[in-house]
Amino acid sequence: MRPTEAGSRQPLTRWGRVTDSRAGRALSAAVVAAIVGCGDEKAGDAAAVARLRHAGFKVACMASGELLENRSAGPTVPIHILRRGALVLVTIPADSVEQARSASAVRVHSVTGCPRYGGTLAQRVLGRMVVIAAAAGGSPARGEVSAAMACAAESPCALPAPAPPPKPKKRRPRRSPSRFDRAVDSLPLHVPPLRPQQLTTFDGDDHRIVVSVPIGRFCAMGIAERRRAVASYAAVVEDRLAAHGVHGVKLVVTLPSETARIRALARATDGTVTLTARGMRTAGCSAQS
């Protein structure tokens, strides 16, 4: 059974939206995929609602809607929406057993105060009534859903305890930025002659900063120019970090990478610059990857 938009003949997807006819706003709803069931039960809507209330369900709200068959709507009928914990049951009466069995969709006109429920968990035809189970704000156990559908069909019945509400996820306290973090945040980018375009650091490693540079610009410089460019930026890094009380940091100059792969062109530490074999290349330098 597929939900449709109130006032529309076009079927929506399984995750439909239902118009709130009183408040004039859209509420999320999903009122089941294909209805299945034996349909031999003789239970009426009122009797089923009474059994469910006796089992611990509460009527969350009353709505109205129509059963649809081949996009042809039946008469508007009252719809009960009951809730017990995270489990929601929707009961839709039909004019006949045949209408309940042959319905392909249900259109619900929701009202303010009705619970927002999501994916359909089960559905069943009980005589001249369709019953739909859905989840609202939690994950009911499969046994709870099956027992609730049995309660809608006949009594006496017994329901297991409702599934406990999901525990809120504990958020880790946000770590205060360290002196190293604050120093790195103060470093400039795109400054000549090296013109770094990205800085990368690693958790737990407060002694290394990786700097990616545009390979074309780097390769356009001679070997001596490359050393001077790296030394110039390394001096900026050393001064900024020293101002925050951080010393002994290694600077690694690398090719740009989308995977954090380090392909070093040069390294600088304690005022010494070393070009790697990749950083020394001249022929085919800009074609490196």
Phi and psi in degrees as GROMACS dihedral restraints (atoms count N, CA, C in turn):
[ dihedral_restraints ]
;  ai    aj    ak    al  type     phi  dphi    fc
    3     4     5     6     1  -111.3    20    10
    4     5     6     7     1   140.7    20    10
    6     7     8     9     1   -76.0    20    10
    7     8     9    10     1   150.6    20    10
    9    10    11    12     1  -126.8    20    10
   10    11    12    13     1   160.1    20    10
   12    13    14    15     1   -73.3    20    10
   13    14    15    16     1   134.5    20    10
   15    16    17    18     1   -58.7    20    10
   16    17    18    19     1   129.6    20    10
   18    19    20    21     1    86.5    20    10
   19    20    21    22     1     6.4    20    10
   21    22    23    24     1  -127.2    20    10
   22    23    24    25     1   146.6    20    10
   24    25    26    27     1   -94.2    20    10
   25    26    27    28     1    -6.3    20    10
   27    28    29    30     1   -85.9    20    10
   28    29    30    31     1   128.2    20    10
   30    31    32    33     1   -69.6    20    10
   31    32    33    34     1   142.7    20    10
   33    34    35    36     1   -99.5    20    10
   34    35    36    37     1  -174.7    20    10
   36    37    38    39     1   -78.0    20    10
   37    38    39    40     1  -179.6    20    10
   39    40    41    42     1   -57.1    20    10
   40    41    42    43     1   -35.0    20    10
   42    43    44    45     1   -98.5    20    10
   43    44    45    46     1    81.4    20    10
   45    46    47    48     1   -90.1    20    10
   46    47    48    49     1  -179.8    20    10
   48    49    50    51     1  -127.0    20    10
   49    50    51    52     1   137.0    20    10
   51    52    53    54     1  -116.4    20    10
   52    53    54    55     1   131.3    20    10
   54    55    56    57     1   -77.6    20    10
   55    56    57    58     1   134.2    20    10
   57    58    59    60     1   -80.9    20    10
   58    59    60    61     1   107.2    20    10
   60    61    62    63     1   -71.9    20    10
   61    62    63    64     1   -17.9    20    10
   63    64    65    66     1   -93.1    20    10
   64    65    66    67     1   -44.7    20    10
   66    67    68    69     1   -90.8    20    10
   67    68    69    70     1   -14.3    20    10
   69    70    71    72     1    72.6    20    10
   70    71    72    73     1    23.6    20    10
   72    73    74    75     1  -124.1    20    10
   73    74    75    76     1   161.2    20    10
   75    76    77    78     1   -88.7    20    10
   76    77    78    79     1   135.4    20    10
   78    79    80    81     1  -118.7    20    10
   79    80    81    82     1   141.3    20    10
   81    82    83    84     1   -67.4    20    10
   82    83    84    85     1   137.6    20    10
   84    85    86    87     1  -154.8    20    10
   85    86    87    88     1   154.6    20    10
   87    88    89    90     1  -143.7    20    10
   88    89    90    91     1   106.5    20    10
   90    91    92    93     1  -111.2    20    10
   91    92    93    94     1    78.3    20    10
   93    94    95    96     1    54.7    20    10
   94    95    96    97     1   152.2    20    10
   96    97    98    99     1   -89.3    20    10
   97    98    99   100     1  -172.5    20    10
   99   100   101   102     1   -38.7    20    10
  100   101   102   103     1   129.7    20    10
  102   103   104   105     1   -76.5    20    10
  103   104   105   106     1   132.1    20    10
  105   106   107   108     1  -134.6    20    10
  106   107   108   109     1   161.9    20    10
  108   109   110   111     1   151.3    20    10
  109   110   111   112     1   165.8    20    10
  111   112   113   114     1   -79.6    20    10
  112   113   114   115     1   -34.2    20    10
  114   115   116   117     1    73.7    20    10
  115   116   117   118     1    13.8    20    10
  117   118   119   120     1   -83.4    20    10
  118   119   120   121     1   -16.9    20    10
  120   121   122   123     1   -68.1    20    10
  121   122   123   124     1   147.4    20    10
  123   124   125   126     1  -102.9    20    10
  124   125   126   127     1     9.5    20    10
  126   127   128   129     1   -66.4    20    10
  127   128   129   130     1   137.0    20    10
  129   130   131   132     1   -92.4    20    10
  130   131   132   133     1   168.9    20    10
  132   133   134   135     1   -61.4    20    10
  133   134   135   136     1   -47.3    20    10
  135   136   137   138     1   -62.3    20    10
  136   137   138   139     1   -42.7    20    10
  138   139   140   141     1   -65.2    20    10
  139   140   141   142     1   -40.8    20    10
  141   142   143   144     1   -64.6    20    10
  142   143   144   145     1   -42.3    20    10
  144   145   146   147     1   -62.9    20    10
  145   146   147   148     1   -41.1    20    10
  147   148   149   150     1   -62.6    20    10
  148   149   150   151     1   -41.9    20    10
  150   151   152   153     1   -64.5    20    10
  151   152   153   154     1   -41.6    20    10
  153   154   155   156     1   -68.0    20    10
  154   155   156   157     1   -37.1    20    10
  156   157   158   159     1   -66.6    20    10
  157   158   159   160     1   -38.3    20    10
  159   160   161   162     1   -64.8    20    10
  160   161   162   163     1   -29.1    20    10
  162   163   164   165     1   -84.1    20    10
  163   164   165   166     1    -1.6    20    10
  165   166   167   168     1   113.8    20    10
  166   167   168   169     1    -1.5    20    10
  168   169   170   171     1   -78.2    20    10
  169   170   171   172     1   150.5    20    10
  171   172   173   174     1  -119.5    20    10
  172   173   174   175     1   142.2    20    10
  174   175   176   177     1   -72.4    20    10
  175   176   177   178     1   109.3    20    10
  177   178   179   180     1   -74.8    20    10
  178   179   180   181     1   -37.0    20    10
  180   181   182   183     1  -170.1    20    10
  181   182   183   184     1   165.2    20    10
  183   184   185   186     1  -111.6    20    10
  184   185   186   187     1   134.6    20    10
  186   187   188   189     1  -128.8    20    10
  187   188   189   190     1  -171.5    20    10
  189   190   191   192     1  -140.0    20    10
  190   191   192   193     1   160.2    20    10
  192   193   194   195     1  -179.8    20    10
  193   194   195   196     1  -174.5    20    10
  195   196   197   198     1  -137.2    20    10
  196   197   198   199     1   144.3    20    10
  198   199   200   201     1   -81.8    20    10
  199   200   201   202     1   139.7    20    10
  201   202   203   204     1  -115.8    20    10
  202   203   204   205     1   142.2    20    10
  204   205   206   207     1  -136.3    20    10
  205   206   207   208     1   116.3    20    10
  207   208   209   210     1    53.4    20    10
  208   209   210   211     1    42.0    20    10
  210   211   212   213     1    68.3    20    10
  211   212   213   214     1     9.3    20    10
  213   214   215   216     1  -100.5    20    10
  214   215   216   217     1   123.2    20    10
  216   217   218   219     1   -88.3    20    10
  217   218   219   220     1   139.9    20    10
  219   220   221   222     1   -81.5    20    10
  220   221   222   223     1  -172.6    20    10
  222   223   224   225     1   -67.6    20    10
  223   224   225   226     1   152.1    20    10
  225   226   227   228     1   -69.5    20    10
  226   227   228   229     1   131.5    20    10
  228   229   230   231     1  -130.1    20    10
  229   230   231   232     1   155.5    20    10
  231   232   233   234     1   -73.3    20    10
  232   233   234   235     1   141.1    20    10
  234   235   236   237     1  -123.6    20    10
  235   236   237   238     1   128.2    20    10
  237   238   239   240     1   -91.9    20    10
  238   239   240   241     1   134.6    20    10
  240   241   242   243     1  -119.4    20    10
  241   242   243   244     1   112.1    20    10
  243   244   245   246     1  -110.4    20    10
  244   245   246   247     1   152.9    20    10
  246   247   248   249     1  -140.8    20    10
  247   248   249   250     1   141.9    20    10
  249   250   251   252     1  -142.2    20    10
  250   251   252   253     1   106.0    20    10
  252   253   254   255     1    62.9    20    10
  253   254   255   256     1  -125.9    20    10
  255   256   257   258     1   -91.6    20    10
  256   257   258   259     1     1.6    20    10
  258   259   260   261     1   -99.3    20    10
  259   260   261   262     1   127.9    20    10
  261   262   263   264     1  -116.1    20    10
  262   263   264   265     1   133.3    20    10
  264   265   266   267     1  -117.4    20    10
  265   266   267   268     1   135.1    20    10
  267   268   269   270     1  -116.6    20    10
  268   269   270   271     1   124.3    20    10
  270   271   272   273     1  -110.8    20    10
  271   272   273   274     1   128.3    20    10
  273   274   275   276     1  -124.5    20    10
  274   275   276   277     1   111.9    20    10
  276   277   278   279     1   -74.8    20    10
  277   278   279   280     1   151.7    20    10
  279   280   281   282     1  -120.7    20    10
  280   281   282   283     1   161.6    20    10
  282   283   284   285     1   -69.5    20    10
  283   284   285   286     1   -30.0    20    10
  285   286   287   288     1  -153.5    20    10
  286   287   288   289     1   165.1    20    10
  288   289   290   291     1   -60.7    20    10
  289   290   291   292     1   -39.9    20    10
  291   292   293   294     1   -62.7    20    10
  292   293   294   295     1   -40.6    20    10
  294   295   296   297     1   -65.1    20    10
  295   296   297   298     1   -41.1    20    10
  297   298   299   300     1   -62.8    20    10
  298   299   300   301     1   -40.7    20    10
  300   301   302   303     1   -70.9    20    10
  301   302   303   304     1   -36.6    20    10
  303   304   305   306     1   -92.4    20    10
  304   305   306   307     1    -6.8    20    10
  306   307   308   309     1   -61.9    20    10
  307   308   309   310     1   137.9    20    10
  309   310   311   312     1  -108.0    20    10
  310   311   312   313     1   -12.0    20    10
  312   313   314   315     1  -160.9    20    10
  313   314   315   316     1   165.4    20    10
  315   316   317   318     1  -132.9    20    10
  316   317   318   319     1   137.6    20    10
  318   319   320   321     1  -110.0    20    10
  319   320   321   322     1   123.7    20    10
  321   322   323   324     1  -113.4    20    10
  322   323   324   325     1   129.3    20    10
  324   325   326   327     1   -97.1    20    10
  325   326   327   328     1   100.6    20    10
  327   328   329   330     1   -79.6    20    10
  328   329   330   331     1   163.0    20    10
  330   331   332   333     1  -127.4    20    10
  331   332   333   334     1   160.7    20    10
  333   334   335   336     1   -58.8    20    10
  334   335   336   337     1   134.5    20    10
  336   337   338   339     1   100.2    20    10
  337   338   339   340     1   -11.4    20    10
  339   340   341   342     1   -72.1    20    10
  340   341   342   343     1   143.5    20    10
  342   343   344   345     1   -68.1    20    10
  343   344   345   346     1   147.9    20    10
  345   346   347   348     1   -85.7    20    10
  346   347   348   349     1   120.7    20    10
  348   349   350   351     1  -122.9    20    10
  349   350   351   352     1   154.8    20    10
  351   352   353   354     1  -109.1    20    10
  352   353   354   355     1  -125.0    20    10
  354   355   356   357     1   -63.7    20    10
  355   356   357   358     1   144.6    20    10
  357   358   359   360     1   -72.8    20    10
  358   359   360   361     1   135.3    20    10
  360   361   362   363     1  -100.9    20    10
  361   362   363   364     1   -32.5    20    10
  363   364   365   366     1  -164.7    20    10
  364   365   366   367     1   161.3    20    10
  366   367   368   369     1  -151.8    20    10
  367   368   369   370     1   152.0    20    10
  369   370   371   372     1  -157.1    20    10
  370   371   372   373     1   145.8    20    10
  372   373   374   375     1   -98.6    20    10
  373   374   375   376     1   122.4    20    10
  375   376   377   378     1  -118.7    20    10
  376   377   378   379     1    92.8    20    10
  378   379   380   381     1    60.8    20    10
  379   380   381   382     1  -119.9    20    10
  381   382   383   384     1   -97.2    20    10
  382   383   384   385     1    44.7    20    10
  384   385   386   387     1  -153.2    20    10
  385   386   387   388     1   144.8    20    10
  387   388   389   390     1  -111.1    20    10
  388   389   390   391     1   132.1    20    10
  390   391   392   393     1  -119.2    20    10
  391   392   393   394     1   131.8    20    10
  393   394   395   396     1  -123.3    20    10
  394   395   396   397     1   136.3    20    10
  396   397   398   399     1  -110.9    20    10
  397   398   399   400     1   136.9    20    10
  399   400   401   402     1  -145.3    20    10
  400   401   402   403     1   168.5    20    10
  402   403   404   405     1  -106.2    20    10
  403   404   405   406     1   142.9    20    10
  405   406   407   408     1  -137.0    20    10
  406   407   408   409     1   107.3    20    10
  408   409   410   411     1    72.5    20    10
  409   410   411   412     1    22.2    20    10
  411   412   413   414     1  -179.9    20    10
  412   413   414   415     1  -167.2    20    10
  414   415   416   417     1  -131.2    20    10
  415   416   417   418     1    90.3    20    10
  417   418   419   420     1   -61.1    20    10
  418   419   420   421     1   145.2    20    10
  420   421   422   423     1   -69.3    20    10
  421   422   423   424     1   152.4    20    10
  423   424   425   426     1   -59.6    20    10
  424   425   426   427     1   -39.3    20    10
  426   427   428   429     1   -64.0    20    10
  427   428   429   430     1   -36.2    20    10
  429   430   431   432     1   -65.4    20    10
  430   431   432   433     1   -41.3    20    10
  432   433   434   435     1   -64.1    20    10
  433   434   435   436     1   -46.4    20    10
  435   436   437   438     1   -62.3    20    10
  436   437   438   439     1   -41.5    20    10
  438   439   440   441     1   -66.2    20    10
  439   440   441   442     1   -36.9    20    10
  441   442   443   444     1   -66.3    20    10
  442   443   444   445     1   -40.2    20    10
  444   445   446   447     1   -65.7    20    10
  445   446   447   448     1   -35.7    20    10
  447   448   449   450     1   -67.0    20    10
  448   449   450   451     1   -37.5    20    10
  450   451   452   453     1   -64.3    20    10
  451   452   453   454     1   -35.0    20    10
  453   454   455   456     1   -66.6    20    10
  454   455   456   457     1   -27.8    20    10
  456   457   458   459     1   -86.0    20    10
  457   458   459   460     1   -38.6    20    10
  459   460   461   462     1  -160.6    20    10
  460   461   462   463     1   163.8    20    10
  462   463   464   465     1  -128.4    20    10
  463   464   465   466     1   160.9    20    10
  465   466   467   468     1   -73.9    20    10
  466   467   468   469     1   160.4    20    10
  468   469   470   471     1  -147.6    20    10
  469   470   471   472     1   163.0    20    10
  471   472   473   474     1  -135.1    20    10
  472   473   474   475     1   136.6    20    10
  474   475   476   477     1  -111.7    20    10
  475   476   477   478     1   138.8    20    10
  477   478   479   480     1   -68.6    20    10
  478   479   480   481     1   167.0    20    10
  480   481   482   483     1   -60.4    20    10
  481   482   483   484     1   142.6    20    10
  483   484   485   486     1   -59.1    20    10
  484   485   486   487     1   149.2    20    10
  486   487   488   489     1   -62.5    20    10
  487   488   489   490     1   136.7    20    10
  489   490   491   492     1   -64.5    20    10
  490   491   492   493     1   150.2    20    10
  492   493   494   495     1   -62.5    20    10
  493   494   495   496     1   148.9    20    10
  495   496   497   498     1   -62.3    20    10
  496   497   498   499     1   140.0    20    10
  498   499   500   501     1   -73.9    20    10
  499   500   501   502     1   135.2    20    10
  501   502   503   504     1   -63.4    20    10
  502   503   504   505     1   139.9    20    10
  504   505   506   507     1   -70.4    20    10
  505   506   507   508     1   133.8    20    10
  507   508   509   510     1   -78.7    20    10
  508   509   510   511     1   127.2    20    10
  510   511   512   513     1   -91.3    20    10
  511   512   513   514     1   133.0    20    10
  513   514   515   516     1   -67.9    20    10
  514   515   516   517     1   136.7    20    10
  516   517   518   519     1   -60.3    20    10
  517   518   519   520     1   136.3    20    10
  519   520   521   522     1   -67.0    20    10
  520   521   522   523     1   129.1    20    10
  522   523   524   525     1   -74.8    20    10
  523   524   525   526     1   131.4    20    10
  525   526   527   528     1   -67.0    20    10
  526   527   528   529     1   140.0    20    10
  528   529   530   531     1   -62.5    20    10
  529   530   531   532     1   136.9    20    10
  531   532   533   534     1   -79.6    20    10
  532   533   534   535     1   172.9    20    10
  534   535   536   537     1   -60.2    20    10
  535   536   537   538     1   -37.7    20    10
  537   538   539   540     1   -63.3    20    10
  538   539   540   541     1   -44.6    20    10
  540   541   542   543     1   -60.9    20    10
  541   542   543   544     1   -45.2    20    10
  543   544   545   546     1   -65.1    20    10
  544   545   546   547     1   -36.5    20    10
  546   547   548   549     1   -66.3    20    10
  547   548   549   550     1   -43.8    20    10
  549   550   551   552     1   -63.3    20    10
  550   551   552   553     1   -39.4    20    10
  552   553   554   555     1   -62.6    20    10
  553   554   555   556     1   -23.0    20    10
  555   556   557   558     1   -87.2    20    10
  556   557   558   559     1    -7.0    20    10
  558   559   560   561     1   -72.9    20    10
  559   560   561   562     1   138.5    20    10
  561   562   563   564     1   -82.7    20    10
  562   563   564   565     1   157.4    20    10
  564   565   566   567     1  -118.9    20    10
  565   566   567   568     1   161.2    20    10
  567   568   569   570     1    62.4    20    10
  568   569   570   571     1    21.4    20    10
  570   571   572   573     1   -87.6    20    10
  571   572   573   574     1   137.1    20    10
  573   574   575   576     1   -74.0    20    10
  574   575   576   577     1   159.3    20    10
  576   577   578   579     1   -88.6    20    10
  577   578   579   580     1   -13.3    20    10
  579   580   581   582     1   -76.6    20    10
  580   581   582   583     1   -34.9    20    10
  582   583   584   585     1    54.4    20    10
  583   584   585   586     1    57.5    20    10
  585   586   587   588     1   -63.0    20    10
  586   587   588   589     1   142.6    20    10
  588   589   590   591     1  -111.6    20    10
  589   590   591   592     1   -12.6    20    10
  591   592   593   594     1  -157.8    20    10
  592   593   594   595     1   141.2    20    10
  594   595   596   597     1  -112.9    20    10
  595   596   597   598     1   139.6    20    10
  597   598   599   600     1  -132.5    20    10
  598   599   600   601     1   133.8    20    10
  600   601   602   603     1  -125.8    20    10
  601   602   603   604     1   170.0    20    10
  603   604   605   606     1  -128.9    20    10
  604   605   606   607     1   136.8    20    10
  606   607   608   609     1   -56.6    20    10
  607   608   609   610     1   133.8    20    10
  609   610   611   612     1    81.2    20    10
  610   611   612   613     1    -2.8    20    10
  612   613   614   615     1  -121.6    20    10
  613   614   615   616     1    95.0    20    10
  615   616   617   618     1   -96.6    20    10
  616   617   618   619     1    22.6    20    10
  618   619   620   621     1  -129.5    20    10
  619   620   621   622     1    18.2    20    10
  621   622   623   624     1  -146.4    20    10
  622   623   624   625     1   133.2    20    10
  624   625   626   627     1  -126.1    20    10
  625   626   627   628     1   126.2    20    10
  627   628   629   630     1  -102.5    20    10
  628   629   630   631     1   128.6    20    10
  630   631   632   633     1  -120.1    20    10
  631   632   633   634     1   122.3    20    10
  633   634   635   636     1   -95.4    20    10
  634   635   636   637     1   142.0    20    10
  636   637   638   639     1  -128.6    20    10
  637   638   639   640     1   153.2    20    10
  639   640   641   642     1   -65.5    20    10
  640   641   642   643     1   122.4    20    10
  642   643   644   645     1   -65.2    20    10
  643   644   645   646     1   -36.0    20    10
  645   646   647   648     1   -62.6    20    10
  646   647   648   649     1   -44.2    20    10
  648   649   650   651     1   -67.9    20    10
  649   650   651   652     1   -39.8    20    10
  651   652   653   654     1   -63.6    20    10
  652   653   654   655     1   -44.2    20    10
  654   655   656   657     1   -71.0    20    10
  655   656   657   658     1   -21.6    20    10
  657   658   659   660     1   -71.8    20    10
  658   659   660   661     1   -16.0    20    10
  660   661   662   663     1   -87.6    20    10
  661   662   663   664     1   151.2    20    10
  663   664   665   666     1   -72.9    20    10
  664   665   666   667     1   172.8    20    10
  666   667   668   669     1   -60.1    20    10
  667   668   669   670     1   -46.8    20    10
  669   670   671   672     1   -64.7    20    10
  670   671   672   673     1   -39.0    20    10
  672   673   674   675     1   -62.6    20    10
  673   674   675   676     1   -38.9    20    10
  675   676   677   678     1   -62.5    20    10
  676   677   678   679     1   -44.1    20    10
  678   679   680   681     1   -62.4    20    10
  679   680   681   682     1   -43.3    20    10
  681   682   683   684     1   -65.4    20    10
  682   683   684   685     1   -38.6    20    10
  684   685   686   687     1   -65.0    20    10
  685   686   687   688     1   -43.4    20    10
  687   688   689   690     1   -66.3    20    10
  688   689   690   691     1   -42.2    20    10
  690   691   692   693     1   -63.6    20    10
  691   692   693   694     1   -38.3    20    10
  693   694   695   696     1   -62.6    20    10
  694   695   696   697     1   -45.5    20    10
  696   697   698   699     1   -74.1    20    10
  697   698   699   700     1   -33.9    20    10
  699   700   701   702     1   -61.1    20    10
  700   701   702   703     1   -35.5    20    10
  702   703   704   705     1   -67.2    20    10
  703   704   705   706     1   -38.6    20    10
  705   706   707   708     1   -62.0    20    10
  706   707   708   709     1   -45.6    20    10
  708   709   710   711     1   -61.4    20    10
  709   710   711   712     1   -44.8    20    10
  711   712   713   714     1   -63.3    20    10
  712   713   714   715     1   -41.7    20    10
  714   715   716   717     1   -65.8    20    10
  715   716   717   718     1   -45.1    20    10
  717   718   719   720     1   -64.6    20    10
  718   719   720   721     1   -42.9    20    10
  720   721   722   723     1   -69.8    20    10
  721   722   723   724     1   -37.4    20    10
  723   724   725   726     1   -62.6    20    10
  724   725   726   727     1   -35.1    20    10
  726   727   728   729     1   -63.3    20    10
  727   728   729   730     1   -22.5    20    10
  729   730   731   732     1  -101.6    20    10
  730   731   732   733     1     9.1    20    10
  732   733   734   735     1    80.0    20    10
  733   734   735   736     1    21.5    20    10
  735   736   737   738     1  -111.9    20    10
  736   737   738   739     1   129.8    20    10
  738   739   740   741     1  -134.3    20    10
  739   740   741   742     1   164.2    20    10
  741   742   743   744     1    71.5    20    10
  742   743   744   745     1    35.4    20    10
  744   745   746   747     1   -94.6    20    10
  745   746   747   748     1   136.4    20    10
  747   748   749   750     1   -94.5    20    10
  748   749   750   751     1   134.4    20    10
  750   751   752   753     1  -102.9    20    10
  751   752   753   754     1   128.1    20    10
  753   754   755   756     1  -116.9    20    10
  754   755   756   757     1   121.9    20    10
  756   757   758   759     1   -97.6    20    10
  757   758   759   760     1   128.6    20    10
  759   760   761   762     1  -138.9    20    10
  760   761   762   763     1   164.7    20    10
  762   763   764   765     1   -68.0    20    10
  763   764   765   766     1   151.6    20    10
  765   766   767   768     1   -62.0    20    10
  766   767   768   769     1   144.7    20    10
  768   769   770   771     1  -149.1    20    10
  769   770   771   772     1   139.1    20    10
  771   772   773   774     1   -88.1    20    10
  772   773   774   775     1    -5.4    20    10
  774   775   776   777     1  -117.1    20    10
  775   776   777   778     1    14.4    20    10
  777   778   779   780     1    63.9    20    10
  778   779   780   781     1    15.3    20    10
  780   781   782   783     1   -71.7    20    10
  781   782   783   784     1   133.3    20    10
  783   784   785   786     1   -98.2    20    10
  784   785   786   787     1   115.9    20    10
  786   787   788   789     1  -119.4    20    10
  787   788   789   790     1    86.9    20    10
  789   790   791   792     1   -67.0    20    10
  790   791   792   793     1   137.3    20    10
  792   793   794   795     1  -101.6    20    10
  793   794   795   796     1   -31.9    20    10
  795   796   797   798     1  -159.7    20    10
  796   797   798   799     1   160.2    20    10
  798   799   800   801     1  -134.6    20    10
  799   800   801   802     1   144.4    20    10
  801   802   803   804     1  -138.0    20    10
  802   803   804   805     1   132.2    20    10
  804   805   806   807     1  -155.9    20    10
  805   806   807   808     1   137.2    20    10
  807   808   809   810     1    53.0    20    10
  808   809   810   811     1    38.8    20    10
  810   811   812   813     1    81.5    20    10
  811   812   813   814     1     2.2    20    10
  813   814   815   816     1  -107.2    20    10
  814   815   816   817     1   130.2    20    10
  816   817   818   819     1  -111.5    20    10
  817   818   819   820     1   131.5    20    10
  819   820   821   822     1  -126.5    20    10
  820   821   822   823     1   123.1    20    10
  822   823   824   825     1   -86.2    20    10
  823   824   825   826     1   138.0    20    10
  825   826   827   828     1   -80.2    20    10
  826   827   828   829     1   174.3    20    10
  828   829   830   831     1   -59.3    20    10
  829   830   831   832     1   -37.5    20    10
  831   832   833   834     1   -65.9    20    10
  832   833   834   835     1   -39.7    20    10
  834   835   836   837     1   -73.9    20    10
  835   836   837   838     1   -16.6    20    10
  837   838   839   840     1   -89.7    20    10
  838   839   840   841     1   -11.7    20    10
  840   841   842   843     1   -65.6    20    10
  841   842   843   844     1   145.9    20    10
  843   844   845   846     1  -118.8    20    10
  844   845   846   847     1   -54.6    20    10
  846   847   848   849     1   -69.3    20    10
  847   848   849   850     1   125.3    20    10
  849   850   851   852     1    69.0    20    10
  850   851   852   853     1    18.6    20    10
  852   853   854   855     1   -60.5    20    10
  853   854   855   856     1   -48.6    20    10
  855   856   857   858     1   -72.2    20    10
  856   857   858   859     1   -11.4    20    10
  858   859   860   861     1   -89.1    20    10
  859   860   861   862     1     2.2    20    10
  861   862   863   864     1   -69.3    20    10
  862   863   864   865     1   146.5    20    10
